[in-house]
Amino acid sequence: MKINPSNVDIIISAVSKEQYPETGLKEIALSGRSNVGKSSFINAICGRKGVARTSSKPGKTITLNFYNADNKFVFVDVPGYGYAKQSKSEREKWGGMIEGYLKNRETLSCVVQLIDLRHPPTNDDIAMYDFLKYYELPVIIVATKSDKIARGKIQKHISVIKRELEMEPEDQIFPFSSVDKVKLPEIMTALQKFV
């Protein structure tokens, strides 16, 4: 699956289901901790910098951002979890919005859960994976920032993620770096099944 970078655009930043776009395309949601590299991942998949704005401040995405990926599918960037500086009521509001989208959106075909390869999964990572499995949502794990780890140690870190999440054998996991993009073709092939 190839995406034409010039044919990628944000459709809407939505805060309620009334705003969700009806495109007729399948949706792939991106979930992950704040600062795990979701924006960089979107830009890498879409082949263009600046499609999704990267920020050094975690917790900046507070809406569901829908991106049309070359009329092949819609990427939905979900607010990052685990960012403590937002007020409890704000976090609960987002939590309800995210949960409602993931549980009820009929066009959602897969969730890509991003986890920082350098560290074991957080409690929030584990809770999100368990949530996705409970609602029987197909999930692909992308372990980000793999360029920060010596190549010989990547498999060891992958094993830690698999063990901590108690990953089911049918779920795929890919180490990924938005710097070298080595695994991008494999990830695109995995995504293609869901669009």
Secondary structure per residue as TSV (DSSP state, phi and psi in degrees):
chain	resnum	aa	ss	phi	psi
A	1	M	-	360.0	123.4
A	2	K	-	-112.4	139.7
A	3	I	-	-114.4	129.3
A	4	N	-	-78.5	112.8
A	5	P	G	-57.9	-28.8
A	6	S	G	-79.3	-4.8
A	7	N	G	-114.2	39.5
A	8	V	E	-123.6	127.0
A	9	D	E	-146.1	151.2
A	10	I	E	-74.4	133.7
A	11	I	E	-88.9	-52.7
A	12	I	E	-162.2	150.4
A	13	S	E	-102.5	109.1
A	14	A	E	-107.0	147.8
A	15	V	S	-118.9	-7.5
A	16	S	S	-147.0	159.4
A	17	K	G	-64.6	-22.6
A	18	E	G	-62.6	-24.0
A	19	Q	G	-93.2	-10.0
A	20	Y	-	-60.9	134.2
A	21	P	-	-76.0	149.8
A	22	E	-	-108.2	97.7
A	23	T	-	-103.5	-16.4
A	24	G	S	79.9	2.4
A	25	L	S	-103.6	154.3
A	26	K	-	-69.0	153.1
A	27	E	E	-116.3	140.0
A	28	I	E	-118.8	118.5
A	29	A	E	-91.5	147.9
A	30	L	E	-114.0	124.5
A	31	S	E	-126.6	147.3
A	32	G	E	171.6	166.8
A	33	R	B	-62.9	151.1
A	34	S	T	-54.7	137.9
A	35	N	T	74.5	16.2
A	36	V	S	-84.0	-14.7
A	37	G	S	109.2	30.2
A	38	K	H	-66.0	-44.8
A	39	S	H	-62.6	-43.1
A	40	S	H	-62.6	-36.6
A	41	F	H	-65.9	-46.0
A	42	I	H	-58.5	-46.6
A	43	N	H	-62.3	-37.6
A	44	A	H	-67.3	-45.5
A	45	I	H	-62.3	-41.2
A	46	C	H	-84.1	-8.5
A	47	G	T	72.0	23.9
A	48	R	-	-150.4	128.5
A	49	K	T	-68.8	146.2
A	50	G	T	84.8	1.9
A	51	V	S	-63.1	-52.8
A	52	A	S	-108.3	132.9
A	53	R	-	-77.3	127.8
A	54	T	-	-87.3	150.5
A	55	S	-	-139.9	143.1
A	56	S	S	-80.2	-13.1
A	57	K	S	-96.1	116.1
A	58	P	T	-67.8	159.1
A	59	G	T	80.6	18.0
A	60	K	-	-79.6	-31.7
A	61	T	-	-79.6	113.0
A	62	I	-	-122.3	15.6
A	63	T	S	-133.0	167.4
A	64	L	E	-87.4	113.7
A	65	N	E	-98.4	118.8
A	66	F	E	-100.2	124.1
A	67	Y	E	-118.0	128.9
A	68	N	E	-82.0	116.4
A	69	A	E	-97.7	82.3
A	70	D	T	58.3	33.7
A	71	N	T	57.5	18.6
A	72	K	T	-94.8	-40.2
A	73	F	E	-163.2	176.0
A	74	V	E	-116.8	125.1
A	75	F	E	-84.2	134.8
A	76	V	E	-120.8	110.5
A	77	D	E	-85.3	116.8
A	78	V	-	-94.5	142.2
A	79	P	-	-52.3	139.5
A	80	G	-	-65.4	145.1
A	81	Y	B	-101.7	168.1
A	82	G	-	79.3	18.4
A	83	Y	-	-102.5	110.1
A	84	A	T	-79.1	-15.3
A	85	K	T	-75.5	-13.0
A	86	Q	S	-78.0	150.5
A	87	S	-	-65.3	157.5
A	88	K	H	-59.5	-41.0
A	89	S	H	-67.0	-36.8
A	90	E	H	-62.5	-45.7
A	91	R	H	-63.1	-38.7
A	92	E	H	-66.2	-38.6
A	93	K	H	-63.1	-47.8
A	94	W	H	-61.9	-43.0
A	95	G	H	-55.8	-44.5
A	96	G	H	-63.5	-40.9
A	97	M	H	-64.8	-46.1
A	98	I	H	-64.8	-47.0
A	99	E	H	-61.6	-44.2
A	100	G	H	-60.5	-42.4
A	101	Y	H	-64.2	-50.5
A	102	L	H	-65.5	-36.3
A	103	K	H	-79.6	-31.6
A	104	N	H	-115.4	-7.4
A	105	R	-	-80.8	112.5
A	106	E	T	-69.6	-27.9
A	107	T	T	-84.0	-4.5
A	108	L	E	-72.2	121.1
A	109	S	E	-110.9	-17.4
A	110	C	E	-165.3	150.8
A	111	V	E	-119.8	128.3
A	112	V	E	-96.3	114.5
A	113	Q	E	-99.2	119.6
A	114	L	E	-93.6	131.1
A	115	I	E	-132.2	136.6
A	116	D	E	-69.3	116.0
A	117	L	T	-62.7	-24.3
A	118	R	T	-71.7	-21.0
A	119	H	S	-128.6	153.3
A	120	P	-	-61.2	153.4
A	121	P	-	-56.2	142.1
A	122	T	-	-79.2	170.5
A	123	N	H	-58.8	-36.0
A	124	D	H	-65.9	-40.3
A	125	D	H	-59.6	-45.7
A	126	I	H	-65.5	-43.1
A	127	A	H	-62.1	-40.1
A	128	M	H	-66.6	-44.8
A	129	Y	H	-59.6	-45.4
A	130	D	H	-61.9	-39.3
A	131	F	H	-61.0	-47.3
A	132	L	H	-63.2	-40.2
A	133	K	H	-69.0	-38.9
A	134	Y	H	-60.6	-40.6
A	135	Y	T	-90.7	10.5
A	136	E	T	56.3	40.9
A	137	L	-	-91.5	129.3
A	138	P	-	-59.1	137.5
A	139	V	E	-133.1	139.0
A	140	I	E	-118.9	128.2
A	141	I	E	-94.2	127.5
A	142	V	E	-115.5	117.2
A	143	A	E	-93.3	105.0
A	144	T	E	-82.7	167.5
A	145	K	-	65.2	33.5
A	146	S	G	-66.8	-19.6
A	147	D	G	-69.1	-13.5
A	148	K	G	-89.8	2.4
A	149	I	S	-122.2	139.7
A	150	A	-	-58.2	135.9
A	151	R	G	-52.6	-39.6
A	152	G	G	-66.9	-15.0
A	153	K	G	-104.4	-2.3
A	154	I	H	-61.2	-44.8
A	155	Q	H	-62.2	-35.7
A	156	K	H	-62.1	-43.6
A	157	H	H	-67.0	-38.0
A	158	I	H	-60.8	-42.1
A	159	S	H	-61.6	-38.3
A	160	V	H	-62.8	-44.7
A	161	I	H	-62.1	-47.2
A	162	K	H	-57.7	-44.1
A	163	R	H	-68.4	-46.5
A	164	E	H	-66.3	-37.0
A	165	L	H	-79.7	-14.1
A	166	E	T	53.4	51.7
A	167	M	-	-60.8	137.9
A	168	E	-	-77.2	145.0
A	169	P	T	-60.2	-27.3
A	170	E	T	-76.9	-13.4
A	171	D	S	-82.9	136.4
A	172	Q	E	-92.7	148.2
A	173	I	E	-132.9	135.5
A	174	F	E	-129.0	127.4
A	175	P	E	-70.2	144.0
A	176	F	-	-148.4	141.0
A	177	S	-	-128.4	127.1
A	178	S	T	-74.9	-5.4
A	179	V	T	-83.4	-53.5
A	180	D	T	-97.8	-21.0
A	181	K	-	56.4	25.4
A	182	V	T	-57.4	-42.7
A	183	K	T	-87.6	4.0
A	184	L	H	-55.6	-46.5
A	185	P	H	-58.5	-38.7
A	186	E	H	-67.4	-39.3
A	187	I	H	-65.7	-42.3
A	188	M	H	-61.2	-39.0
A	189	T	H	-64.6	-41.4
A	190	A	H	-64.0	-40.5
A	191	L	H	-68.4	-33.2
A	192	Q	H	-56.4	-32.9
A	193	K	T	-62.6	-21.1
A	194	F	T	-102.8	1.8
A	195	V	-	-115.5	360.0
